[in-house]
Amino acid sequence: MSALWRVLVLRSCDAERRARCARFGVATLAEMDTLLQQGAVTEEDILEDFQHVDYLTARVEGIKQMLEEL
């Protein structure tokens, strides 16, 4: 995977992550977890987005790490 392609994938994943977080008025997975723990949202309402944000967060971090190694 070329560096340019990684940057494009990184931006796409990060944009989707931010959009899913914005649905709940937060910016991070940790903030989503806090909403869930405080009972501000139900698990049923947040589960799909929470899981996807978790995946996207890990993917973004992995791509960032690969880019640093170049």
Phi and psi in degrees as a GROMACS rama.xvg file:
@    title "Ramachandran Plot"
@    xaxis  label "Phi"
@    yaxis  label "Psi"
@TYPE xy
-72.9565  160.953  SER-2
-62.0127  -41.0796  ALA-3
-62.2205  -44.1027  LEU-4
-61.5723  -41.3553  TRP-5
-62.0134  -40.9457  ARG-6
-63.8654  -41.9219  VAL-7
-64.3093  -43.2578  LEU-8
-65.0315  -41.7773  VAL-9
-57.3842  -49.2844  LEU-10
-63.0977  -40.854  ARG-11
-64.4035  -47.0264  SER-12
-63.9194  -42.2562  CYS-13
-66.7756  -38.4707  ASP-14
-63.9775  -43.0854  ALA-15
-66.5009  -39.6846  GLU-16
-60.1804  -46.819  ARG-17
-64.7372  -38.4874  ARG-18
-64.9921  -42.2296  ALA-19
-67.4481  -37.4562  ARG-20
-65.4374  -40.8252  CYS-21
-61.337  -27.1215  ALA-22
-56.983  -27.0345  ARG-23
-110.808  7.68367  PHE-24
73.1271  27.6561  GLY-25
-126.942  173.16  VAL-26
-119.045  -12.5201  ALA-27
-139.437  164.956  THR-28
-62.3313  -39.4074  LEU-29
-61.53  -38.6603  ALA-30
-68.5793  -35.5137  GLU-31
-63.012  -42.5545  MET-32
-62.0396  -39.7602  ASP-33
-62.4659  -43.4263  THR-34
-57.2739  -43.5467  LEU-35
-65.1293  -45.7871  LEU-36
-65.425  -33.8599  GLN-37
-80.4755  -8.58015  GLN-38
80.4099  14.3119  GLY-39
-70.2712  -24.9238  ALA-40
-137.066  156.46  VAL-41
-89.3617  156.76  THR-42
-59.5811  -38.4639  GLU-43
-61.5203  -39.0523  GLU-44
-72.9109  -28.9761  ASP-45
-109.548  -13.9085  ILE-46
-54.2008  -52.6383  LEU-47
-61.0046  -46.3565  GLU-48
-66.4366  -39.7667  ASP-49
-59.8984  -47.2965  PHE-50
-64.2035  -40.2968  GLN-51
-69.376  -40.0667  HIS-52
-64.3226  -37.8878  VAL-53
-60.2577  -47.5045  ASP-54
-61.684  -47.5748  TYR-55
-64.6048  -38.3258  LEU-56
-61.5222  -44.861  THR-57
-64.8385  -39.8983  ALA-58
-65.8224  -43.4648  ARG-59
-60.2453  -45.9438  VAL-60
-63.5542  -39.7604  GLU-61
-63.9666  -42.499  GLY-62
-67.2511  -41.0401  ILE-63
-59.1504  -41.8357  LYS-64
-64.0223  -42.7086  GLN-65
-62.1236  -40.4187  MET-66
-66.1245  -35.8855  LEU-67
-66.4027  -30.0852  GLU-68
-78.3068  -12.6938  GLU-69
